[in-house]
Amino acid sequence: MPINLHAGDVFPDFELPDHRKKPRRLSKFTDPSPMDEKLGFTDGYPLILIFGRGFFCPRDQQHMRQLVRFQDELAVNFGKLVTVSTDAPLVGAAFRAGLGAQWPFLSDEKREVIERIGILDETEGEYAYVARPYTFVLRPDLTIHKVYDGWFFVGRPTLEELRHDLREIMRSRSDYHYEAHNTPEAKKIRIPQQEWANGVPPLGANGLEVARGVVRSFDIDAGIGEIESDASENNGVLFNFTAIPGEGYRTLRAGTPVSFELVENETGPTARNV
C-alpha cells in the first residue's frame, strides 16, 4: 500500500488515546497558548509526528533515545512532538517511562490512522501489521512541511535536520522577530521589569480599575496564571508572571486572594500589578 500523504498536503486531524488512555486530538498540539492569543499571536506551533513500529523494534528504541536527548531543546524552541504506534496505551506508557520521554505516546491499536494514511506494513515477518516508520514535520495548520521515510534507519531525520525544519517553520510566525514584542500592546500584558524599578505603585494610581479575585491556576513552566474574578464576564482574568511586581521569576499559588489592576485588550481582559 503506497503512502498517500506528501509535503504540502494537510494531515488528517485524528484523535487517539495517549499513554494514559486520554483522547488527544492532533490539532490541539499545535494550538497557540492562551498567552499567545492574548498577545494576538495566533500562528500556533510546529509538530514533529512520528509513526513507529513499537517498543519491540531496536531501530525505534534507538530513534526514541535520540529524541529524548532532543526533548529539552525542543521545549525551549516551542516545538511539539508526538509518537504514534500500535502499542496498547499501557505498553506505550511503560516504553515512555523507561526512555524518560516527556512527550505523548498515542495508541493506534485498531490501525485506523495508519491504514487511512497508507503506512500499514503488509509484509510478513516481525514487522507485519504495524506502522511503517515515518516522520512528518507539520506546520501549525497541519500542512505537511517534510516527510521522512524511516524504513531504513538512515532515512529517519537527524536532530540537525529537525532543527532546520523547525527554524524554517518558526520564521513564518508573526512574532518571530523582536519588534513584534516591543509594542505598547504587548507591553500591557508582558510588563517590562523596569516598570517596578522604583517600587510597587498604589493600585489604581494610573487610573485603571482595581478588582479582586482568587488565583485559579498558575502554570510555572509557562509563567501564565488565571484569576477567578467577577470583574470578567467569563469569570477569568489571565496574567503573565511579569504582572506580579518584583524582579526575577515570580509565581503565585492557586487559591491566593489577590487585588489587581484590570487592563482591557482587544483579546480580552488581563491583570497587572497583581
URGIGI-V472248 format. One line per field, one symbol per residue. psi: psi as a letter, one per 20 degrees, with the letter a starting at -180 (. if undefined). burial: I if it has 16 or more other C-alpha atoms within 10 Angstrom, else O. A space follows every 10 residues. Layout:
BEGIN
psi: ???
burial: ???
END
This chain:
BEGIN
psi: pqqkprphqp ppmrpqqaij jppppghhhi qqrhhghhij njhaqqpoop prhahiphgg ggghhghhhi hggggijkqq pppprjqqhh ghggggghhk qirpoqplhj kgghghjkkp ojrrahjqka ppoqppoqrh jjppgqppok gqhiiqprhh ghggghgggh hiqhkhqhhh ilqhghihgn pphihjhkrp qqpihjiqpp rqapogqoog gikprppoqi iqhjjpoqqq hiioqaqbpq rpqpippqqr pppprhjrqr qrl.
burial: OOOOIOOOOO IOOOIIIIIO OOOOOIIOII IIIIIOOIII IIIIIIIIII IIIIIOOOII IOIIOOIIOO IOOIOOOOII IIIIIIIIIO IIIOIIOOOO IOIIIIIIIO IOIIIOOOII IOOOOOIOII IIIIIIIIII IIIIIIIIII OOOOOIIOOO OIIOIIOOII OOOOIOOOOO OOOOOIOIII IOOOOIOOOO OOIOOOOOOI IIIIIIIIOO OOIIIIIIIO IIOOOIIIII IIIIIIOOOO OIOOOOOIII IIIOOOOIII IIII
END
